[in-house]
Amino acid sequence: MTSQPTLTKAGNGPEGPGEPGGPDAGLQAGLKNRHLSMIAIGGVIGAGLFVGSSSGIATAGPGILLSYALVGTMVVLVMRMLGEMSAANPTSGSFSAHADRALGRWAGFSIGWLYWFFWVVVLAIEATAGAVILESWIPAVPQWGWALIVMVVLTATNLVSVGSYGEFEFWFAGIKVVAIGAFIVIGGLAVFGVLPGVDSDTAGLGNLTDHGGFLPNGPGAILTGILLVVFSFMGSEIATLAAGESENPQRAVTKSTNSIIWRIGVFYLGSIFVVVTLLPWDSDAIQKDGSYVAALNSLGIPNAGEIMKFIVLTSVLSCLNSGLYTASRMAFSLGQRGDAPKAFARTTSRGVPMPAIIASVVFGFVAVFFNYEFPDSVFLFLVNSSGAVALFVWLVICLSQLRMRKIIERETPEKLVVRMWLYPYLTYATIALIVFVLGYMLTDTEHDGRKTVLLSLLVAAVVVGVALVLEKVRRGKARAELQKEQDSTTV
């Protein structure tokens, strides 16, 4: 069975190695219920929702709603499976630890490192995106300077305590939630003609069908739309990692799992519905200004662009904050299981895995450097080679759940408080859908889907190869030690 991280209550016990409150005290339960609630809600609202939806709308028209609905359904099913496993066995390693036990150590090693790789590349992407916005406001500081400042500040936040991370994320996510909620309410009133001052010829349900139909580019555009929106859902699994540092992990996982349907329904489908009903899908403003800015402008809201910049900046900082937290906890878990340097499993007296955080942010800094010095070569490779990791993670979660359900039912059936619906049929259906999306990406040359999958598969093959070699070396050492013991007993 996979070893679990040491969890202690913050501030308890005498100072000392292995004791709560001392060096190497292990992770501490420093996240409050309000932190976890907002982390769960904010985790599904990524910056990609704000900045990436315009290309999806241009490709599929109003039919992009079906693309979001299909991907959202897939994510709900995957998170249900992850919730089932994590409620029964909360751990900072989340799906990596579950894969370790269900599929083998090589699987936990591979998906854990791939996930870590994905998030440290995201650190560079988000730091750069935030720097672009900040430089537009304060050009006296160069873009690279803002990227450095953002990374340093959020690294310091994560190094203080898990509670510090939770507090920052609470407010970051809170701003996102309030902004999206206000956008949906105001936009919805305008769509139904209740909001004064809005031209009814521009806003209305007729925008869903009046400009070439609901699927102006044909049914196939729904699949292309899926490729464009699928990666904006990455982050919904963060709540299961963070739950490991709460006072009641099982309750936290159960709550976040049960609420994901309305979270995706409201924030993704609700906000995109408002966008495509406020404006015609083929409006030049959507491509020129971005979908949400164009929608705000259509309502006559002054300084809509600057308002959206602030919201996007908040989303970027939230993603950066959570990305650093997530990468460090995965590195910590890998270190605990012997799949990463042992130093990664060391914690401070506040329960902070400092070596894991430092290692993650160092790679993030290196990736930022590549972004500025080699944007079209090295950094582009990093982005493309990590692009399909989200789908790999979801696929591993499905495969792990098939095995873990039987293990839980056999060993600790009382912990099966969250159950996957229609097991195992919906699990198999989800696996088929993920494989189909990956296969369809191989046919996509217009949006670099093929390149993304092939490079991601290349990196995954290298990581799996390393995992298998290490496993062989471990088995060889174990056999040698066993033989040594037998020889000493014989003598």
C-alpha positions in Angstrom: 0.0 0.0 0.0 1.2 3.5 -0.8 2.5 5.3 2.2 0.5 8.4 3.3 1.9 11.8 4.1 2.2 12.7 7.7 -0.6 15.1 8.7 -0.5 17.1 11.9 -2.5 19.9 13.4 -0.6 23.2 13.0 1.0 24.4 16.1 0.7 21.3 18.2 3.4 19.4 20.0 7.0 20.2 21.1 9.6 21.2 18.6 11.7 18.4 17.4 12.3 16.0 14.5 9.3 14.0 13.6 7.2 15.8 16.1 4.2 18.1 15.3 5.6 21.6 15.1 9.2 20.5 14.6 11.4 20.0 11.6 10.1 17.3 9.2 6.8 17.4 11.0 5.1 16.5 7.8 2.3 18.3 6.1 -0.1 20.1 8.5 -3.8 20.6 8.4 -3.7 24.3 7.9 -6.5 24.8 5.3 -9.8 25.9 6.6 -13.2 24.9 5.2 -13.7 28.3 3.5 -10.2 27.9 1.9 -11.1 24.5 0.5 -14.6 25.6 -0.7 -13.1 28.5 -2.7 -10.2 26.4 -4.0 -12.7 23.9 -5.2 -14.8 26.6 -6.9 -11.9 28.6 -8.3 -10.1 25.5 -9.5 -12.4 25.1 -12.4 -12.2 28.7 -13.4 -8.8 29.1 -15.2 -7.5 32.0 -17.2 -8.1 29.9 -20.3 -11.8 30.4 -19.9 -11.4 34.2 -20.3 -8.7 34.3 -23.0 -9.2 31.1 -24.9 -13.0 31.0 -25.5 -13.0 33.4 -28.5 -11.1 30.9 -30.7 -13.6 28.2 -29.8 -16.5 30.4 -30.6 -15.0 31.4 -34.0 -14.6 27.7 -34.8 -17.9 26.2 -33.7 -20.2 29.2 -33.4 -23.0 28.8 -30.8 -22.3 25.1 -31.0 -19.3 25.7 -28.8 -21.8 25.2 -25.9 -21.9 21.5 -26.9 -18.1 21.3 -26.9 -18.0 22.8 -23.4 -20.9 20.5 -22.3 -19.1 17.4 -23.6 -15.8 18.2 -22.0 -17.6 19.3 -18.8 -19.4 16.0 -18.7 -16.1 14.2 -19.1 -14.5 16.2 -16.3 -17.4 15.6 -14.0 -17.1 11.8 -14.5 -13.3 11.9 -14.0 -13.6 14.0 -10.9 -16.3 11.6 -9.6 -13.8 8.7 -10.0 -11.0 10.7 -8.3 -13.4 11.7 -5.5 -14.2 8.1 -4.9 -10.6 7.2 -4.5 -9.5 10.3 -2.6 -12.4 10.2 -0.1 -11.4 6.7 0.8 -7.7 7.5 0.8 -6.9 11.3 1.1 -3.3 12.1 0.2 -1.2 14.9 -1.2 -0.2 12.6 -4.1 -3.9 12.3 -5.1 -4.2 10.4 -8.4 -0.5 9.6 -8.5 -0.6 7.8 -5.2 -3.8 6.0 -6.3 -2.1 4.9 -9.6 0.9 3.8 -7.6 -1.3 1.3 -5.6 -3.8 0.4 -8.4 -1.6 0.1 -11.4 1.9 -0.2 -10.1 4.7 1.9 -8.9 5.8 2.8 -12.5 2.4 4.3 -13.1 2.4 6.5 -10.0 6.0 7.6 -10.8 5.2 8.4 -14.4 1.9 10.3 -14.0 3.3 12.2 -10.9 6.3 13.5 -12.7 4.3 14.3 -15.9 1.9 16.3 -13.8 4.7 18.1 -12.0 6.2 18.9 -15.4 2.9 20.3 -16.7 2.5 22.6 -13.7 6.0 24.0 -13.7 5.6 24.9 -17.4 2.3 26.5 -16.5 4.2 28.6 -14.0 6.1 30.2 -16.8 3.1 30.7 -19.0 1.1 32.3 -16.2 3.9 34.5 -14.9 4.5 35.8 -18.5 0.7 36.4 -19.0 0.6 38.4 -15.7 3.7 40.3 -16.6 2.2 41.4 -19.9 -0.9 42.9 -18.1 1.2 44.6 -15.4 3.6 46.1 -17.9 0.7 47.6 -19.7 -0.2 49.4 -16.5 3.3 50.2 -15.3 5.6 50.2 -18.3 8.5 51.5 -16.2 9.1 48.0 -15.0 10.1 45.6 -17.9 8.1 42.6 -18.6 10.7 40.1 -17.3 10.9 42.2 -14.1 7.2 41.8 -13.5 7.4 38.1 -14.2 10.2 37.8 -11.6 8.3 39.9 -9.0 5.1 37.8 -9.4 7.1 34.5 -9.1 9.0 35.7 -6.0 5.9 37.0 -4.2 3.9 33.9 -4.7 6.8 31.7 -3.9 7.2 33.5 -0.6 3.5 33.1 0.0 3.7 29.3 -0.4 6.9 29.1 1.7 5.2 30.8 4.8 2.5 28.1 5.4 -0.2 26.2 3.7 -2.7 28.5 5.4 -1.0 31.5 3.6 -1.5 29.8 0.3 -5.1 29.1 1.2 -5.8 32.7 2.2 -4.3 34.1 -1.0 -6.2 31.6 -3.1 -9.4 32.3 -1.2 -9.3 36.0 -2.3 -8.0 35.3 -5.8 -10.8 32.7 -6.4 -13.3 34.9 -4.7 -12.7 37.7 -7.2 -13.1 35.3 -10.1 -16.3 33.9 -8.7 -17.8 37.3 -8.0 -16.8 38.5 -11.5 -18.2 35.6 -13.4 -21.4 35.6 -11.2 -21.9 39.3 -11.9 -21.2 38.8 -15.6 -23.8 36.0 -15.9 -26.5 38.0 -14.0 -26.0 41.2 -15.8 -25.6 39.5 -19.2 -28.6 37.3 -18.6 -30.8 40.3 -17.8 -29.6 41.9 -21.0 -30.3 38.8 -23.1 -33.9 38.6 -21.9 -34.4 42.4 -22.4 -34.6 43.3 -18.7 -31.5 45.4 -18.5 -32.1 49.0 -19.8 -30.0 50.6 -22.4 -29.1 47.4 -24.4 -30.1 47.1 -28.0 -32.4 44.1 -28.3 -31.3 43.6 -32.0 -27.8 42.8 -30.7 -28.6 40.8 -27.5 -31.1 38.0 -27.6 -31.6 34.2 -27.9 -31.9 34.7 -31.7 -28.1 34.9 -31.8 -28.0 31.2 -31.2 -29.6 30.4 -34.6 -29.8 33.6 -36.7 -26.2 33.7 -38.1 -25.8 30.5 -40.1 -27.6 28.3 -37.5 -26.6 26.8 -34.2 -23.8 24.8 -36.0 -22.7 27.3 -38.8 -19.5 25.3 -39.5 -21.1 21.9 -39.3 -21.2 19.2 -36.6 -17.5 18.4 -37.0 -16.7 21.8 -35.5 -18.0 20.5 -32.2 -15.0 18.1 -32.0 -12.6 20.8 -33.1 -14.1 23.0 -30.4 -13.4 20.2 -27.8 -9.7 20.4 -28.7 -9.7 24.1 -28.1 -11.5 24.1 -24.7 -10.4 20.8 -23.1 -7.3 22.2 -21.5 -9.1 25.1 -19.9 -10.6 22.6 -17.4 -7.3 21.5 -16.0 -7.2 22.4 -12.3 -10.4 20.9 -11.2 -8.4 18.1 -9.4 -6.5 20.6 -7.2 -9.1 20.3 -4.5 -8.4 16.6 -3.9 -4.7 17.4 -3.4 -5.4 20.4 -1.1 -7.9 18.3 0.9 -5.0 16.3 2.3 -4.0 19.4 4.3 -7.4 20.0 5.8 -8.8 18.9 9.2 -11.4 16.7 7.6 -10.0 15.5 4.2 -12.9 13.0 3.6 -15.5 15.6 4.1 -13.6 18.1 1.9 -13.2 15.7 -1.0 -16.9 14.6 -0.8 -18.1 18.2 -0.8 -15.9 19.3 -3.8 -16.8 16.2 -5.8 -20.5 16.6 -5.3 -20.5 20.2 -6.2 -18.5 20.0 -9.4 -21.6 19.6 -11.6 -23.1 23.0 -10.7 -19.7 24.6 -10.7 -19.0 23.6 -14.3 -22.6 24.2 -15.3 -22.7 27.8 -13.9 -19.2 29.1 -14.6 -18.5 27.5 -18.0 -21.8 26.8 -19.7 -23.5 29.8 -18.0 -20.9 32.4 -19.0 -20.4 31.1 -22.5 -24.1 31.0 -23.0 -24.3 34.7 -22.1 -21.4 35.6 -24.5 -23.0 33.9 -27.5 -26.4 35.4 -26.8 -25.2 38.9 -26.2 -23.4 39.0 -29.5 -23.5 37.2 -32.8 -20.8 34.4 -32.8 -19.2 35.9 -35.9 -18.9 39.4 -34.5 -15.5 41.0 -35.3 -15.4 42.3 -31.7 -15.2 38.8 -30.3 -12.0 38.0 -32.1 -10.6 41.6 -31.8 -11.2 42.2 -28.2 -11.8 38.7 -26.7 -15.2 37.2 -26.0 -15.7 38.6 -22.5 -14.4 42.1 -23.2 -16.6 42.2 -26.4 -19.6 41.1 -24.3 -19.0 43.8 -21.7 -18.5 46.4 -24.3 -21.9 45.5 -25.9 -23.5 46.3 -22.6 -22.0 49.8 -22.6 -19.9 49.2 -19.5 -17.1 51.7 -19.5 -13.5 50.6 -19.4 -14.6 47.0 -20.1 -11.1 46.1 -21.3 -9.4 47.3 -18.2 -11.9 45.5 -16.0 -11.4 42.3 -17.8 -7.6 42.8 -17.6 -7.9 42.9 -13.8 -10.1 39.8 -13.8 -7.7 37.9 -16.1 -4.7 39.0 -13.9 -6.5 37.7 -10.8 -7.1 34.4 -12.6 -3.4 34.3 -13.7 -2.2 34.9 -10.2 -4.6 32.3 -8.9 -3.4 29.7 -11.4 0.2 30.6 -10.6 -0.4 30.3 -6.9 -2.2 27.0 -7.2 0.3 25.7 -9.8 3.2 26.2 -7.4 1.3 24.6 -4.6 0.2 21.7 -6.7 3.6 21.0 -8.2 5.3 21.2 -4.8 2.8 18.8 -3.2 3.2 16.3 -6.0 7.0 16.5 -5.7 6.6 16.0 -1.9 4.5 12.9 -2.4 6.9 11.5 -5.0 9.7 12.1 -2.5 7.8 10.3 0.3 7.3 7.3 -2.0 11.0 7.2 -3.0 10.2 8.3 -6.6 12.0 11.6 -6.1 14.9 12.9 -4.1 14.2 12.2 -0.4 14.8 15.9 0.3 11.5 16.7 -1.4 9.7 14.9 1.5 11.3 17.2 4.1 9.1 19.9 5.7 9.7 22.9 7.8 8.3 23.4 11.3 5.2 24.9 9.7 4.6 21.8 7.6 5.9 23.4 4.4 7.8 21.2 1.9 10.4 23.8 1.2 12.8 21.7 -0.9 9.9 20.7 -3.1 8.7 24.3 -3.5 12.2 25.6 -4.3 12.8 22.8 -6.9 9.5 23.6 -8.6 10.0 27.3 -8.7 13.6 27.0 -10.0 12.3 25.0 -12.9 9.6 27.6 -13.4 12.2 30.4 -13.5 14.2 28.4 -16.1 11.1 28.0 -18.2 10.4 31.8 -17.9 14.0 32.4 -19.1 13.4 30.1 -22.1 10.1 31.9 -22.8 12.0 35.2 -23.2 15.2 33.9 -24.9 14.0 30.9 -26.9 10.2 31.4 -27.3 9.9 29.6 -30.7 12.2 26.7 -29.9 12.9 25.5 -26.4 9.9 27.0 -24.7 7.5 26.0 -27.6 8.8 22.4 -27.1 8.0 22.6 -23.4 4.5 23.9 -24.0 3.6 21.4 -26.7 5.2 18.4 -24.9 3.2 19.1 -21.8 0.0 20.0 -23.6 -1.7 16.6 -23.6 -0.8 15.8 -20.0 -4.3 16.7 -18.8 -5.8 14.0 -20.9 -3.1 11.5 -19.7 -3.9 12.4 -16.1 -7.7 11.9 -16.7 -7.0 8.5 -18.4 -4.8 7.3 -15.6 -7.5 8.3 -13.0 -10.1 6.2 -15.0 -7.8 3.2 -15.2 -6.9 3.5 -11.5 -10.5 3.7 -10.4 -11.3 0.4 -12.2 -8.8 -1.3 -9.9 -9.2 0.8 -6.8 -12.9 0.2 -6.5 -12.3 -3.5 -6.0 -9.5 -2.9 -3.5 -11.6 -0.5 -1.4 -14.6 -2.8 -1.5 -12.4 -5.7 -0.3 -10.4 -3.9 2.3 -12.2 -0.9 3.6 -15.8 -0.8 2.2 -16.9 1.6 4.9 -14.7 4.3 3.3 -16.6 4.1 0.0 -18.6 7.3 0.8 -18.4 8.6 -2.8 -19.3 6.2 -5.5 -18.8 6.4 -9.3 -22.1 6.3 -11.1 -23.0 3.1 -13.0 -19.6 1.6 -12.3 -17.9 0.2 -14.3 -19.9 1.2 -17.5 -19.5 4.9 -17.2 -15.8 4.5 -16.4 -15.3 2.5 -19.6 -17.3 5.1 -21.5 -15.1 7.9 -20.2 -12.0 6.0 -21.1 -13.3 5.6 -24.6 -14.1 9.3 -24.9 -10.6 10.4 -23.7 -9.0 8.0 -26.1 -11.2 9.3 -28.9 -10.2 12.9 -28.1 -6.5 12.0 -28.2 -7.0 10.1 -31.5 -8.9 13.1 -33.0 -6.1 15.4 -31.9 -3.7 13.3 -34.1 -5.8 14.4 -37.1 -5.6 18.1 -36.2 -2.9 20.0 -38.0 -4.6 23.4 -38.0 -4.4 23.9 -34.2 -1.2 21.9 -33.6 -3.1 19.0 -32.0 -1.0 16.4 -33.7 2.2 18.0 -32.6 1.0 18.4 -29.1 0.0 14.7 -28.7 3.1 13.3 -30.4 5.5 15.5 -28.3 3.5 14.7 -25.1 3.6 11.0 -25.9 7.4 11.3 -26.5 8.0 12.9 -23.1 5.6 10.3 -21.5 7.5 7.4 -23.1 10.8 8.8 -21.7 9.3 9.1 -18.2 7.7 5.7 -18.3 11.0 4.2 -19.6 12.9 5.8 -16.6 10.2 4.4 -14.3 10.6 0.9 -15.6 14.4 1.0 -15.5 14.3 2.3 -11.9 11.8 -0.4 -11.0 14.1 -3.1 -12.5 17.0 -1.7 -10.5 15.0 -1.7 -7.3 13.9 -5.3 -7.9 17.5 -6.3 -8.5 18.7 -4.7 -5.3 15.8 -6.4 -3.4 16.8 -9.8 -4.8 20.4 -9.1 -4.0 19.6 -8.2 -0.4 17.3 -11.2 0.0 20.0 -13.5 -1.4 22.5 -11.9 1.1 20.2 -12.6 4.0 19.7 -16.2 2.9 23.5 -16.7 2.5 24.1 -15.3 6.0 21.4 -17.5 7.5 22.9 -20.6 5.8 26.3 -19.8 7.2 
